[in-house]
């Protein structure tokens, strides 16, 4: 068996793994990255990027349909049609360019990429077997970085396959189903469910909790709920799924124990993801675990010296940008830098319609932590730019300490608010106070003015409401 040695071996070429490898290469650390599928991981190939491409295509298609039925903007157009195969090719083209770009960046950084599946022998040795039957290689390393990501959770009564879709299947449909039932009203289920509704599919959502996006605060999710109802998405909240058959569809039981069936051509199961911890010998290391995820400290170190872990395999929040930041942090520590992974806040964005973004603490979370705080919201209905975009639904909300006005959190719901996440995150990481934001000149007319106005309102100085 061919053998090679390196200082850092990264298992997993997703956002955490490839960023760690690129940064390590930039720092002169001999690095090998092992990936069994395509570089970019779930995020680039079957997650964040392709889903946002599909969401964008659906949005454009829906706008064209609206123009065909009489637009207040004065635009007149004929009834649009959809070339689904071309839409999927366009989406795949974006993924191909990005994954190719990652490969180029790794080469530029001097990282050796091994295409194959890793099998851990011990904390310093990994065997890599090529998926195409190539001879196995044994890689010896000083540092082993686990960046194996996560995988979608299936329901025992509805395993993935055929008419039962995972989120991956829903991103590359051959044809649009007439009726789609989405199981799970979290961000993955709603993002894709809304996109399919905009493409003209009859969409029904079944959720065990009593409301949509149950991990977000209810005030934020109310505009999303209203949008779902307006768009014609049928909701069954507080219901459990019992199974599926081709003749009747999805069998459901509600809170009163009544059972009924929802006809469906396809069923998207989006009930969550779990860390990928099996199938590559992780158990041989006997690392400290909490449930299914690997336990790490503030340096991203596991319980075994020289073994690191980042991203989804370490648990929530399972977000690509968290994994990227952890990957950079680990690479710099191996290079001898003094680093810790202790962000003040990690943004979370939900690309529903309208979008939802949360950074830092909500008012309820701040008060639960024993902090006396003030909060204020500014509605997009009072924002000129939002009016020009026909996007006056939603608001920006700020949370700050009452005694010194230190900003603790931001939340927003509305069209395009995902782009406000950077400003939100910066203000918290830099220790900004309400006065810092309120007295910063924000360009007019922009959605960002709502950020300044929220801070002004929290100070009792609102100008435009």
Buried (B, 14 or more C-beta within 10 A) or exposed (E): EEEBEBBBBBBBBBBBBBBBBBBBBBBEBBBBBBBBBBBBBBBBBBBBBBBBBBBBBBBEBBBBBBBBEEBEEEEEEEEBEBEBEEBBEBBBEBBBEBBEEBBEBBEEBBBBBBBBBBBBBEBBBBBBBBEEEEEEBBBBBBBBBBBBBBBBBBBEEBEBEEBBBBBBBBBBBEEBBEBBBBBBBBBBBBBBBBBBBBBBBBBBBBBBBEBBBBEBBEBBBBBBBEBBEEBEBBBBBBBBBBEBEEEEBBBBEBEEEEEEBBEBBBBBBBBEBBBBBEEBBBEEBEBEBEEEBBBBEEBBBBBBEBBBBBBBBBBEEBBBBBBBBBBBBBBBBBBEEEBEBEBBBBBBBBBBBBBBBBBBBBBEBBBEEEBEBBBBBBBBBBBBBBEEBEBBBBBBBBBBBEEEBBBBBBBBBBBBBBEBBEBBBEBBEEEBBBBBBBEBEBEEBBBBBBBBBBBBBBBEEBEEB
